[in-house]
Amino acid sequence: MTPLGPALHTERLILRPPEPGDFPRWAEFLGDPEATRHIGGAQPPPTAWRSMATMTGAWSLLGFSMFSAIERETGRWIGRLGPWMPHGWPGTEVGWGLHPDSQGRGFAVEGARASIDWAFDELGWTEVIHTIAPENTASVRVAQRLGSRKLRETRLPAPFEMLQVEVWGQSRDEWRQNQPASRSARA
Protein backbone atom coordinates (compact mmCIF):
# COMPACT_ATOMS: atom_id res chain seq x y z
CA MET A 1 0.00 0.00 0.00
CA THR A 2 1.39 3.42 -0.97
CA PRO A 3 1.47 5.92 1.90
CA LEU A 4 -1.16 8.63 1.51
CA GLY A 5 0.79 11.14 3.57
CA PRO A 6 3.60 11.66 6.02
CA ALA A 7 4.25 10.15 9.40
CA LEU A 8 4.89 12.70 12.12
CA HIS A 9 6.73 11.66 15.26
CA THR A 10 6.37 13.23 18.68
CA GLU A 11 7.76 12.11 22.02
CA ARG A 12 4.94 9.60 22.55
CA LEU A 13 3.03 9.44 19.26
CA ILE A 14 3.26 8.49 15.61
CA LEU A 15 0.74 10.37 13.49
CA ARG A 16 0.06 8.78 10.10
CA PRO A 17 -2.81 8.37 7.64
CA PRO A 18 -5.37 5.72 8.65
CA GLU A 19 -4.77 2.09 7.74
CA PRO A 20 -7.25 -0.83 7.63
CA GLY A 21 -5.87 -2.30 10.87
CA ASP A 22 -6.95 0.86 12.73
CA PHE A 23 -10.61 0.05 12.24
CA PRO A 24 -11.38 -2.07 15.34
CA ARG A 25 -10.30 0.67 17.77
CA TRP A 26 -11.68 3.40 15.46
CA ALA A 27 -15.08 1.66 15.68
CA GLU A 28 -14.79 1.29 19.48
CA PHE A 29 -14.08 5.03 19.75
CA LEU A 30 -16.96 6.06 17.50
CA GLY A 31 -19.28 3.55 19.18
CA ASP A 32 -18.72 5.01 22.65
CA PRO A 33 -21.57 7.38 23.62
CA GLU A 34 -19.45 9.40 26.06
CA ALA A 35 -16.45 9.77 23.73
CA THR A 36 -18.68 10.94 20.88
CA ARG A 37 -21.29 13.04 22.68
CA HIS A 38 -19.76 16.28 21.35
CA ILE A 39 -19.09 15.03 17.79
CA GLY A 40 -22.49 13.81 16.68
CA GLY A 41 -23.04 10.78 18.93
CA ALA A 42 -22.21 7.10 18.87
CA GLN A 43 -22.07 5.34 15.51
CA PRO A 44 -22.54 1.67 14.68
CA PRO A 45 -19.59 -0.09 12.99
CA PRO A 46 -20.87 0.38 9.39
CA THR A 47 -21.12 4.15 9.95
CA ALA A 48 -17.74 4.21 11.71
CA TRP A 49 -16.28 2.46 8.65
CA ARG A 50 -17.68 5.18 6.40
CA SER A 51 -16.19 7.81 8.71
CA MET A 52 -12.76 6.20 8.48
CA ALA A 53 -13.10 5.85 4.71
CA THR A 54 -14.08 9.52 4.43
CA MET A 55 -11.01 10.66 6.32
CA THR A 56 -8.78 8.29 4.35
CA GLY A 57 -10.31 9.50 1.08
CA ALA A 58 -9.63 13.11 2.02
CA TRP A 59 -5.91 12.26 1.98
CA SER A 60 -6.26 11.34 -1.71
CA LEU A 61 -8.48 14.28 -2.61
CA LEU A 62 -6.89 17.07 -0.58
CA GLY A 63 -3.45 15.83 0.42
CA PHE A 64 -4.35 16.04 4.11
CA SER A 65 -6.82 14.78 6.65
CA MET A 66 -6.85 13.64 10.23
CA PHE A 67 -4.06 11.31 11.22
CA SER A 68 -4.39 8.06 13.08
CA ALA A 69 -2.62 8.65 16.39
CA ILE A 70 -0.53 5.65 17.41
CA GLU A 71 1.01 5.39 20.86
CA ARG A 72 4.72 4.74 20.25
CA GLU A 73 5.22 2.67 23.39
CA THR A 74 2.44 0.16 22.62
CA GLY A 75 1.77 0.53 18.88
CA ARG A 76 -1.91 0.95 19.78
CA TRP A 77 -4.33 3.23 17.89
CA ILE A 78 -5.42 5.86 20.41
CA GLY A 79 -7.41 8.33 18.31
CA ARG A 80 -7.69 10.51 15.27
CA LEU A 81 -6.49 14.07 15.12
CA GLY A 82 -5.11 16.64 12.77
CA PRO A 83 -6.13 18.75 9.79
CA TRP A 84 -9.74 18.62 8.70
CA MET A 85 -11.66 20.78 6.23
CA PRO A 86 -14.57 19.07 4.49
CA HIS A 87 -16.68 21.05 2.03
CA GLY A 88 -18.50 23.91 3.74
CA TRP A 89 -16.44 23.72 6.95
CA PRO A 90 -15.99 27.02 8.83
CA GLY A 91 -12.22 27.08 8.32
CA THR A 92 -8.95 25.19 8.36
CA GLU A 93 -9.33 22.99 11.40
CA VAL A 94 -7.00 20.88 13.47
CA GLY A 95 -9.27 18.69 15.57
CA TRP A 96 -8.94 15.72 17.89
CA GLY A 97 -10.90 12.75 19.16
CA LEU A 98 -9.40 10.10 21.42
CA HIS A 99 -10.38 6.58 22.38
CA PRO A 100 -11.81 6.63 25.94
CA ASP A 101 -8.83 4.71 27.35
CA SER A 102 -6.43 7.36 26.01
CA GLN A 103 -8.13 10.53 27.21
CA GLY A 104 -6.72 12.75 29.93
CA ARG A 105 -3.07 11.91 29.26
CA GLY A 106 -2.02 14.93 27.18
CA PHE A 107 -2.12 13.10 23.85
CA ALA A 108 -4.55 15.60 22.26
CA VAL A 109 -2.26 18.55 22.97
CA GLU A 110 0.87 16.67 21.90
CA GLY A 111 -0.66 15.46 18.64
CA ALA A 112 -2.39 18.75 17.87
CA ARG A 113 0.88 20.67 18.27
CA ALA A 114 2.61 18.46 15.72
CA SER A 115 -0.42 18.67 13.39
CA ILE A 116 -0.58 22.47 13.63
CA ASP A 117 3.15 22.77 12.89
CA TRP A 118 2.63 20.52 9.85
CA ALA A 119 -0.46 22.41 8.64
CA PHE A 120 1.32 25.75 8.82
CA ASP A 121 4.67 24.55 7.45
CA GLU A 122 3.59 22.04 4.81
CA LEU A 123 0.03 23.02 3.87
CA GLY A 124 0.66 26.76 4.02
CA TRP A 125 -2.35 27.45 6.22
CA THR A 126 -2.53 30.94 7.71
CA GLU A 127 -5.05 30.11 10.44
CA VAL A 128 -6.00 27.06 12.46
CA ILE A 129 -9.40 26.66 14.09
CA HIS A 130 -10.98 24.11 16.41
CA THR A 131 -14.78 23.68 16.33
CA ILE A 132 -15.88 22.83 19.86
CA ALA A 133 -19.30 22.22 21.39
CA PRO A 134 -19.77 24.89 24.09
CA GLU A 135 -20.22 22.29 26.84
CA ASN A 136 -17.08 20.37 25.84
CA THR A 137 -14.86 21.77 28.58
CA ALA A 138 -12.11 19.18 28.00
CA SER A 139 -11.63 20.31 24.39
CA VAL A 140 -11.79 23.96 25.43
CA ARG A 141 -8.89 23.25 27.82
CA VAL A 142 -6.94 21.59 24.98
CA ALA A 143 -7.54 24.63 22.75
CA GLN A 144 -6.40 26.96 25.52
CA ARG A 145 -3.25 24.88 26.12
CA LEU A 146 -2.52 25.27 22.41
CA GLY A 147 -2.77 29.06 22.77
CA SER A 148 -6.06 29.35 20.88
CA ARG A 149 -8.81 31.76 21.81
CA LYS A 150 -12.54 31.84 21.13
CA LEU A 151 -13.09 33.61 17.81
CA ARG A 152 -16.83 33.23 17.16
CA GLU A 153 -19.83 30.89 17.25
CA THR A 154 -21.36 29.15 14.24
CA ARG A 155 -23.24 26.08 13.08
CA LEU A 156 -21.56 23.27 11.21
CA PRO A 157 -22.61 22.33 7.66
CA ALA A 158 -24.95 19.39 6.92
CA PRO A 159 -25.33 16.76 8.18
CA PHE A 160 -24.33 18.45 11.47
CA GLU A 161 -26.27 21.69 10.98
CA MET A 162 -28.05 21.11 14.30
CA LEU A 163 -24.74 21.53 16.16
CA GLN A 164 -23.93 24.99 17.47
CA VAL A 165 -20.17 25.25 18.02
CA GLU A 166 -17.61 27.68 19.27
CA VAL A 167 -14.75 28.36 16.89
CA TRP A 168 -11.44 28.61 18.70
CA GLY A 169 -8.20 29.34 16.87
CA GLN A 170 -5.20 31.43 16.07
CA SER A 171 -3.16 32.70 13.15
CA ARG A 172 0.11 31.24 11.97
CA ASP A 173 1.93 34.32 13.30
CA GLU A 174 0.31 33.95 16.73
CA TRP A 175 1.23 30.25 16.78
CA ARG A 176 4.85 30.94 15.95
CA GLN A 177 5.09 33.67 18.59
CA ASN A 178 3.50 31.59 21.35
CA GLN A 179 4.79 28.03 20.82
CA PRO A 180 8.19 26.51 21.53
CA ALA A 181 10.12 25.23 18.54
CA SER A 182 8.47 22.47 16.52
CA ARG A 183 8.08 19.19 18.38
CA SER A 184 7.53 17.08 15.28
CA ALA A 185 9.74 15.59 12.64
CA ARG A 186 8.69 14.02 9.37
CA ALA A 187 9.66 10.43 8.82
RODREN-742243 format. One record per residue (C-alpha): residue in three letters; x negated, y negated, z. Coordinates in nm, 2 decimals. Layout:
<nodes>
<node Ala <X Y Z>> ...
</nodes>
This chain:
<nodes>
<node Met <0.00 0.00 0.00>> <node Thr <-0.14 -0.34 -0.10>> <node Pro <-0.15 -0.59 0.19>> <node Leu <0.12 -0.86 0.15>> <node Gly <-0.08 -1.11 0.36>> <node Pro <-0.36 -1.17 0.60>> <node Ala <-0.42 -1.01 0.94>> <node Leu <-0.49 -1.27 1.21>> <node His <-0.67 -1.17 1.53>> <node Thr <-0.64 -1.32 1.87>> <node Glu <-0.78 -1.21 2.20>> <node Arg <-0.49 -0.96 2.26>> <node Leu <-0.30 -0.94 1.93>> <node Ile <-0.33 -0.85 1.56>> <node Leu <-0.07 -1.04 1.35>> <node Arg <-0.01 -0.88 1.01>> <node Pro <0.28 -0.84 0.76>> <node Pro <0.54 -0.57 0.87>> <node Glu <0.48 -0.21 0.77>> <node Pro <0.73 0.08 0.76>> <node Gly <0.59 0.23 1.09>> <node Asp <0.69 -0.09 1.27>> <node Phe <1.06 -0.01 1.22>> <node Pro <1.14 0.21 1.53>> <node Arg <1.03 -0.07 1.78>> <node Trp <1.17 -0.34 1.55>> <node Ala <1.51 -0.17 1.57>> <node Glu <1.48 -0.13 1.95>> <node Phe <1.41 -0.50 1.98>> <node Leu <1.70 -0.61 1.75>> <node Gly <1.93 -0.36 1.92>> <node Asp <1.87 -0.50 2.26>> <node Pro <2.16 -0.74 2.36>> <node Glu <1.95 -0.94 2.61>> <node Ala <1.64 -0.98 2.37>> <node Thr <1.87 -1.09 2.09>> <node Arg <2.13 -1.30 2.27>> <node His <1.98 -1.63 2.13>> <node Ile <1.91 -1.50 1.78>> <node Gly <2.25 -1.38 1.67>> <node Gly <2.30 -1.08 1.89>> <node Ala <2.22 -0.71 1.89>> <node Gln <2.21 -0.53 1.55>> <node Pro <2.25 -0.17 1.47>> <node Pro <1.96 0.01 1.30>> <node Pro <2.09 -0.04 0.94>> <node Thr <2.11 -0.42 0.99>> <node Ala <1.77 -0.42 1.17>> <node Trp <1.63 -0.25 0.87>> <node Arg <1.77 -0.52 0.64>> <node Ser <1.62 -0.78 0.87>> <node Met <1.28 -0.62 0.85>> <node Ala <1.31 -0.58 0.47>> <node Thr <1.41 -0.95 0.44>> <node Met <1.10 -1.07 0.63>> <node Thr <0.88 -0.83 0.44>> <node Gly <1.03 -0.95 0.11>> <node Ala <0.96 -1.31 0.20>> <node Trp <0.59 -1.23 0.20>> <node Ser <0.63 -1.13 -0.17>> <node Leu <0.85 -1.43 -0.26>> <node Leu <0.69 -1.71 -0.06>> <node Gly <0.34 -1.58 0.04>> <node Phe <0.44 -1.60 0.41>> <node Ser <0.68 -1.48 0.67>> <node Met <0.69 -1.36 1.02>> <node Phe <0.41 -1.13 1.12>> <node Ser <0.44 -0.81 1.31>> <node Ala <0.26 -0.87 1.64>> <node Ile <0.05 -0.56 1.74>> <node Glu <-0.10 -0.54 2.09>> <node Arg <-0.47 -0.47 2.02>> <node Glu <-0.52 -0.27 2.34>> <node Thr <-0.24 -0.02 2.26>> <node Gly <-0.18 -0.05 1.89>> <node Arg <0.19 -0.09 1.98>> <node Trp <0.43 -0.32 1.79>> <node Ile <0.54 -0.59 2.04>> <node Gly <0.74 -0.83 1.83>> <node Arg <0.77 -1.05 1.53>> <node Leu <0.65 -1.41 1.51>> <node Gly <0.51 -1.66 1.28>> <node Pro <0.61 -1.87 0.98>> <node Trp <0.97 -1.86 0.87>> <node Met <1.17 -2.08 0.62>> <node Pro <1.46 -1.91 0.45>> <node His <1.67 -2.10 0.20>> <node Gly <1.85 -2.39 0.37>> <node Trp <1.64 -2.37 0.69>> <node Pro <1.60 -2.70 0.88>> <node Gly <1.22 -2.71 0.83>> <node Thr <0.90 -2.52 0.84>> <node Glu <0.93 -2.30 1.14>> <node Val <0.70 -2.09 1.35>> <node Gly <0.93 -1.87 1.56>> <node Trp <0.89 -1.57 1.79>> <node Gly <1.09 -1.27 1.92>> <node Leu <0.94 -1.01 2.14>> <node His <1.04 -0.66 2.24>> <node Pro <1.18 -0.66 2.59>> <node Asp <0.88 -0.47 2.74>> <node Ser <0.64 -0.74 2.60>> <node Gln <0.81 -1.05 2.72>> <node Gly <0.67 -1.28 2.99>> <node Arg <0.31 -1.19 2.93>> <node Gly <0.20 -1.49 2.72>> <node Phe <0.21 -1.31 2.39>> <node Ala <0.45 -1.56 2.23>> <node Val <0.23 -1.86 2.30>> <node Glu <-0.09 -1.67 2.19>> <node Gly <0.07 -1.55 1.86>> <node Ala <0.24 -1.88 1.79>> <node Arg <-0.09 -2.07 1.83>> <node Ala <-0.26 -1.85 1.57>> <node Ser <0.04 -1.87 1.34>> <node Ile <0.06 -2.25 1.36>> <node Asp <-0.31 -2.28 1.29>> <node Trp <-0.26 -2.05 0.98>> <node Ala <0.05 -2.24 0.86>> <node Phe <-0.13 -2.58 0.88>> <node Asp <-0.47 -2.46 0.74>> <node Glu <-0.36 -2.20 0.48>> <node Leu <0.00 -2.30 0.39>> <node Gly <-0.07 -2.68 0.40>> <node Trp <0.24 -2.75 0.62>> <node Thr <0.25 -3.09 0.77>> <node Glu <0.51 -3.01 1.04>> <node Val <0.60 -2.71 1.25>> <node Ile <0.94 -2.67 1.41>> <node His <1.10 -2.41 1.64>> <node Thr <1.48 -2.37 1.63>> <node Ile <1.59 -2.28 1.99>> <node Ala <1.93 -2.22 2.14>> <node Pro <1.98 -2.49 2.41>> <node Glu <2.02 -2.23 2.68>> <node Asn <1.71 -2.04 2.58>> <node Thr <1.49 -2.18 2.86>> <node Ala <1.21 -1.92 2.80>> <node Ser <1.16 -2.03 2.44>> <node Val <1.18 -2.40 2.54>> <node Arg <0.89 -2.32 2.78>> <node Val <0.69 -2.16 2.50>> <node Ala <0.75 -2.46 2.27>> <node Gln <0.64 -2.70 2.55>> <node Arg <0.32 -2.49 2.61>> <node Leu <0.25 -2.53 2.24>> <node Gly <0.28 -2.91 2.28>> <node Ser <0.61 -2.94 2.09>> <node Arg <0.88 -3.18 2.18>> <node Lys <1.25 -3.18 2.11>> <node Leu <1.31 -3.36 1.78>> <node Arg <1.68 -3.32 1.72>> <node Glu <1.98 -3.09 1.73>> <node Thr <2.14 -2.91 1.42>> <node Arg <2.32 -2.61 1.31>> <node Leu <2.16 -2.33 1.12>> <node Pro <2.26 -2.23 0.77>> <node Ala <2.50 -1.94 0.69>> <node Pro <2.53 -1.68 0.82>> <node Phe <2.43 -1.85 1.15>> <node Glu <2.63 -2.17 1.10>> <node Met <2.80 -2.11 1.43>> <node Leu <2.47 -2.15 1.62>> <node Gln <2.39 -2.50 1.75>> <node Val <2.02 -2.52 1.80>> <node Glu <1.76 -2.77 1.93>> <node Val <1.48 -2.84 1.69>> <node Trp <1.14 -2.86 1.87>> <node Gly <0.82 -2.93 1.69>> <node Gln <0.52 -3.14 1.61>> <node Ser <0.32 -3.27 1.32>> <node Arg <-0.01 -3.12 1.20>> <node Asp <-0.19 -3.43 1.33>> <node Glu <-0.03 -3.39 1.67>> <node Trp <-0.12 -3.03 1.68>> <node Arg <-0.48 -3.09 1.60>> <node Gln <-0.51 -3.37 1.86>> <node Asn <-0.35 -3.16 2.13>> <node Gln <-0.48 -2.80 2.08>> <node Pro <-0.82 -2.65 2.15>> <node Ala <-1.01 -2.52 1.85>> <node Ser <-0.85 -2.25 1.65>> <node Arg <-0.81 -1.92 1.84>> <node Ser <-0.75 -1.71 1.53>> <node Ala <-0.97 -1.56 1.26>> <node Arg <-0.87 -1.40 0.94>> <node Ala <-0.97 -1.04 0.88>> 
</nodes>
